Amino acid sequence: MNPIAFFLPFRCGITVNQAYMRINGKTWLKQDARDIRAQILCYIKDNEIKIDHDEEKLHVSLSFEEDWWYKNGNMAKSDIDNRLKFLIDSIFTGLEIDDKFIWKLEAEKLQSETVEGVHVVIGEYDGV
């Protein structure tokens, strides 16, 4: 399997709590989350991003690039772990792959005062 790499050129800072709501025992996407998911799906489709996947275990790496500091010099209270579920669900929906195949997941923050977006790398998991 050939790995793929792409950059989602917009802020994907929506957290699980901001994305989902429960009503009468069912889980629903909130409107803001539906809008961001539609943007991700359009980006994947418009850029013809595809992965040759035959049910291999996957290694996913996500690098969130944005300004992580307030103007007063304090670090912003932005957890990347809260962003993972919604973003992975959206990306894998666009790729038409079940995210159950993810065996390794890496996430990191990249500091930038001028760029906002997420670097995505998906390849075959080479662990045991």
Backbone as a ProteinNet text record, in pm:
[ID]
protein_1_A
[PRIMARY]
MNPIAFFLPFRCGITVNQAYMRINGKTWLKQDARDIRAQILCYIKDNEIKIDHDEEKLHVSLSFEEDWWYKNGNMAKSDIDNRLKFLIDSIFTGLEIDDKFIWKLEAEKLQSETVEGVHVVIGEYDGV
[TERTIARY]
83.5	0	87.9	58.4	132.5	71.6	154.6	100.7	52.7	-38.4	-83.8	-56.6	-37.5	-17.1	-90.2	-160.6	-227.9	-245.1	-280.3	-296	-437.4	-512.4	-644	-620.9	-640.1	-599.2	-700.6	-753.9	-846	-842.8	-884	-878.4	-982.5	-939.9	-1028.5	-1030.4	-1062.6	-1051.6	-1175.1	-1266.4	-1390	-1364.5	-1412	-1390.7	-1510	-1494	-1603	-1726.3	-1707.9	-1821.9	-1889.3	-1812	-1869.7	-1935.6	-1892.5	-1938.9	-2067.8	-2078.8	-2188.4	-2284.8	-2410.8	-2510.5	-2594.9	-2649.6	-2735.1	-2877.6	-2969.3	-3111.4	-3185.9	-3258.6	-3336.8	-3252.9	-3131.2	-3045.7	-2973.9	-2993.5	-2925	-2820.2	-2712.8	-2605.3	-2620.7	-2613.1	-2630.6	-2512.7	-2481.6	-2381.7	-2448.8	-2386.5	-2436.6	-2410.4	-2480.5	-2471.4	-2329	-2257.3	-2119	-2032.9	-2053.7	-1977.2	-2014.9	-2143.3	-2185.1	-2120.3	-2110.8	-2048.9	-1900.6	-1828.8	-1686.1	-1666.2	-1749.7	-1738.8	-1761.5	-1860.1	-1886.8	-1765.9	-1700.6	-1580.4	-1468.1	-1450.1	-1347.4	-1379.4	-1505.5	-1545.4	-1527.8	-1563.8	-1545.2	-1397.3	-1315.4	-1171.7	-1114.7	-1151.6	-1102.5	-1149.9	-1276.2	-1331.3	-1270.3	-1268.1	-1217.9	-1071.6	-993.7	-851.1	-821.9	-928.5	-917.3	-821.2	-835.5	-751.1	-808.5	-728.1	-771	-656.5	-692.1	-590.2	-623.5	-520.6	-536.6	-532.6	-649.6	-659.4	-728.8	-663.4	-720.8	-725.3	-785.6	-804.2	-673.2	-569.7	-446.4	-466	-384.3	-378.9	-314.7	-364.9	-319	-248.9	-156.5	-86	-126.9	-183.5	-231.6	-154.3	-107.8	-36.7	-107.5	-140.2	-208.1	-125.9	-95.5	-21.2	-108.4	-149.4	-237.7	-152.3	-160.3	-78.5	-167	-133.8	-206.5	-130.1	-182.5	-121.7	-175.7	-88.5	-126.3	-106.6	-83.6	-54.5	-150.8	-190	-267.8	-173.9	-231.8	-150.4	-75.1	-127.2	-60.7	56.7	84.9	197.9	165.7	42	1.5	-37.1	-13.2	-51.1	-202.8	-261	-406	-445.6	-565.1	-616.7	-683.7	-603	-653.1	-591.6	-672.2	-626.7	-644.5	-541.9	-558.4	-629.9	-621.8	-688.4	-840.4	-899.2	-1043.5	-1086.1	-994.3	-1024.6	-1016.3	-950.9	-917.5	-1038.3	-1132.5	-1244.9	-1323.2	-1364	-1441.9	-1361.5	-1234.6	-1152.3	-1128.2	-1096.3	-1074.2	-1202.7	-1315.9	-1443.9	-1468.4	-1440.7	-1465.5	-1372	-1243	-1145.3	-1176.9	-1201.3	-1224.4	-1359.4	-1456.8	-1581.3	-1551.6	-1471.1	-1434.1	-1354.6	-1270.8	-1189.5	-1265.1	-1384.2	-1467.8	-1397.3	-1332.6	-1262.9	-1312.7	-1333.5	-1373	-1251	-1267.7	-1153.4	-1113.7	-1182.8	-1142.7	-1006.5	-960.7	-832.1	-713.3	-739.1	-630.1	-571.9	-443.8	-373.4	-273.7	-233.4	-141.6	-187.3	-194.3	-237.8	-139.7	-90.7	0	-60.6	-45.4	-94.8	5.5	19.7	111.4	61.4	111.1	84.9	205.4	178.2	282	247.5	341.9	317.5	329.4	228	233.4	142.8	192.2	110.1	42.4	75.2	21.5	-56.6	-37.3	-101.9	-193.9	-311.9	-402	-443.4	-431.1	-472	-416.5	-441	-398	-324	-202.2	-124.6	-168.1	-204	-253.2	-163.3	-115.2	-38.3	-101.3	-134.1	-192.4	-111.4	-63.5	14.6	-13	55.9	37.9	109.5	44.9	104.2	203.8	328.1	433.2	472.6	390.3	417.3	369.7	379.5	340.2	189.9
-117.9	0	124.2	216.9	342.5	440.7	501.2	599.7	724.3	796.3	923.5	1032.9	1153	1270	1386.9	1463	1582.2	1681.8	1804.2	1912.8	1967.1	1963.3	2026.6	2173.6	2264.6	2404.2	2490.7	2437.9	2514.9	2458.8	2540.6	2501.7	2394.4	2285.5	2174.1	2161	2269.4	2274.5	2233	2164.4	2125.3	2002.5	2008.7	1898.9	1803.9	1691.2	1593.6	1658.6	1734.7	1799	1902.3	1970.5	2069.2	2003	1883.3	1818.2	1738.3	1668.9	1573.4	1614.3	1575.6	1594.5	1467.2	1443.4	1325.5	1372.1	1315.3	1344.4	1212.1	1186.8	1063.3	938.2	936.5	819.1	806.9	900.6	896.7	1006.9	979.2	1076.5	1146.1	1279	1361	1456.7	1491.5	1595.4	1731.9	1823	1960.2	2028.6	2139.1	2207.5	2251.8	2310.5	2353	2234.9	2121.4	2001.5	1950.5	1955.6	1913.9	2002.2	2131.4	2224.3	2192.8	2169	2137.3	2002	1902.7	1772.3	1786.1	1865	1885.8	1949.4	2041.7	2106.7	2003.8	1915.9	1811.2	1714.4	1670.7	1576.6	1638.1	1764.8	1833.7	1844	1876.1	1888.1	1754.7	1645.4	1513	1477.7	1503.4	1472	1561.5	1692.6	1787.3	1763.9	1717.7	1694	1547.4	1470.8	1330.2	1251.7	1271.8	1202.5	1063.7	963.7	824.6	743.9	633	543.1	402.3	331.5	192.7	107.4	72.1	3.9	-129.9	-235.6	-369.6	-432.2	-358.1	-401.2	-421.8	-345.1	-347.2	-263.3	-293	-209.2	-76.7	34.3	166.3	242	326.6	420.4	560	638.6	772.8	875.1	977.6	1086.7	1217.8	1294.7	1423.5	1532.2	1637.4	1751.3	1875.8	1930.9	2047.4	2174.2	2248.5	2369.9	2492.7	2569	2693.3	2768.9	2883.1	2961	2910.1	2852.6	2789.5	2882.4	3011.5	3106	3224.6	3272.5	3395.6	3514.2	3626.6	3747.2	3790.7	3751	3788.3	3696.1	3598.5	3509.3	3377.1	3360	3233.9	3132.2	3005.5	2899.9	2883.5	2872	2852.6	2717.3	2710.1	2584.5	2505.9	2452.1	2376.3	2237.4	2139.3	2000.8	1938.4	1871.6	1805.6	1672.5	1609.3	1479.5	1491.4	1602.9	1622.1	1641.9	1675.2	1699.6	1573	1471	1354.9	1278.1	1244.5	1159	1217.8	1342.7	1405.3	1413.7	1454.7	1469.9	1335.4	1233.2	1099.6	1048	1062.2	1019.6	1089.6	1218.2	1295	1253.7	1241.7	1202.6	1063.3	969.7	832.4	815.5	898.5	899.6	943	1046.6	1094.9	993.5	916	814.3	683	675.7	555.6	432.7	454.5	348.4	351.3	236.3	227.1	257.9	346.6	383.6	272.8	159.6	46.6	-8.2	25.9	-23.2	55.9	163.7	241.2	162	130.2	58	147.9	253.6	348.5	488.1	575.1	712.5	805.3	902	1003.5	1140.5	1229.7	1366	1461.5	1576.9	1677.4	1816.9	1913.7	2054.7	2113.4	2193.4	2269.9	2417.4	2497.1	2638.9	2716.4	2797.6	2887.4	3005.9	3123.2	3243.4	3279.7	3209.2	3245.8	3134.8	3009.4	2896.6	2824.9	2786.4	2702.8	2583.8	2466.6	2347.4	2222.7	2109.4	1981.2	1902.7	1861	1772.1	1629.2	1554.2	1416.7	1321.8	1217	1110.9	978.9	896.6	764.9	661.3	563.2	456.1	324.9	223.5	91.1	81.9	22.3	0.6	-112.6	-87.3	-189	-254.5	-235.6	-296.1	-440	-496.9	-636.9	-649.3
0	0	0	-87.2	-91.6	8.2	93.6	187.7	114.1	176.6	121.1	223.2	172.1	257	192.9	274.5	223.7	337.8	300.9	397.1	385.3	494.4	498.9	533.6	436.7	455.9	529.9	637	719	860.3	955.8	1096.2	1123.7	1180.9	1217.4	1367.9	1435.2	1579.6	1655.6	1590.5	1657.5	1745.1	1867.5	1962.7	1960.8	2026.5	2035.9	2098.1	2205	2272.1	2183.7	2099.6	2008.6	1887.8	1852.6	1730.2	1749.3	1861.1	1877.3	1988.6	1972.1	2076.9	2086	2203.8	2223.5	2248.2	2172	2187.9	2187.4	2293.7	2305.6	2278.8	2330.7	2316.9	2184.1	2092.9	1962.5	1956.5	1884.9	1868.9	1734.7	1737.3	1616.8	1603.2	1478.9	1453.9	1462.8	1533	1538.7	1404.4	1379.9	1250.3	1217	1311.6	1285.2	1242.6	1308.6	1275.6	1136.3	1102.4	967.8	861.7	889.9	794.8	775	885	874.7	807.4	841.7	777	626.3	585.8	443	375.4	443.7	389.7	371.8	467.7	459.2	346.1	337.3	232.7	94.7	78.5	-50.5	-85.6	13	-13.1	-61	6.2	-32.8	-173.3	-202.1	-334.8	-443	-419.6	-519.8	-553.6	-456.3	-478.4	-511.9	-531	-570.7	-481.3	-351.6	-254.2	-232.3	-260.9	-247	-188.8	-128.8	-75.7	-122.1	-165.3	-206.6	-80.9	-31.2	97.7	80.6	124.1	115.2	254.3	346.9	484.6	560.9	524.1	602.3	728.6	827.8	947.4	906.2	962.1	920.1	1032.5	990.5	1077.7	1030.8	1121	1087.8	1170	1101.9	1167.3	1133.6	1237	1220.1	1288	1214	1268.3	1254	1367.6	1370.3	1370	1261.6	1247.8	1267.6	1370.1	1398.9	1507.6	1548	1655.7	1789.7	1868.9	1995.5	2114.5	2089.4	2197.3	2192.2	2311.9	2320.8	2300.3	2267.5	2246	2371.4	2490	2614.9	2649.3	2563.2	2583.7	2650	2694.5	2756.2	2648.5	2679.2	2586.8	2587.4	2468.2	2457.2	2514.5	2570.1	2624.8	2512.1	2424.3	2309.2	2311	2345.6	2348.9	2210.6	2160.2	2030.5	2044.5	2160.7	2175.1	2161.1	2202.3	2187.6	2042.1	1956.8	1815.3	1730.2	1780.3	1698.6	1647.2	1732	1693.1	1575.4	1587.2	1480.3	1350.4	1361.1	1241.4	1173.1	1250	1193.5	1128.4	1197.7	1139.6	1005.7	999.5	877.2	764.4	794	691.5	638.4	727.7	685	615	648.1	570.9	428	412.1	279	198.8	266.8	199.4	179.9	239.5	233.7	291.6	407	479.9	623.9	682.3	822.4	909.5	1006.5	1091.5	1189.7	1187.2	1271.4	1230.5	1110.2	1061.6	1115.7	1190.5	1250.2	1366.9	1355.8	1462	1533.7	1468.3	1532.6	1494.3	1595.8	1575.4	1644.3	1568.3	1623.4	1598.3	1694.2	1679.5	1742.2	1678.9	1731.8	1696.2	1771.8	1745.4	1672.9	1570.7	1502.5	1517.5	1563.9	1585.1	1454.2	1425.5	1311.3	1338.8	1312.5	1326.6	1195.6	1088.2	956.6	887.6	927.4	860	958.1	909.7	989.1	904.4	962.1	890.3	956.6	890.4	944.2	836.9	869.6	783.9	816.4	714.6	732.9	656.6	723.6	659.3	699.5	600.1	626.3	550.5	622.3	562	630	584.5	641.6	775.7	872.5	1004.2	992.2	1035.9	1020.3	1152.5	1253.7	1383.6	1388.9	1505.6	1524.6	1532.7
[MASK]
++++++++++++++++++++++++++++++++++++++++++++++++++++++++++++++++++++++++++++++++++++++++++++++++++++++++++++++++++++++++++++++++

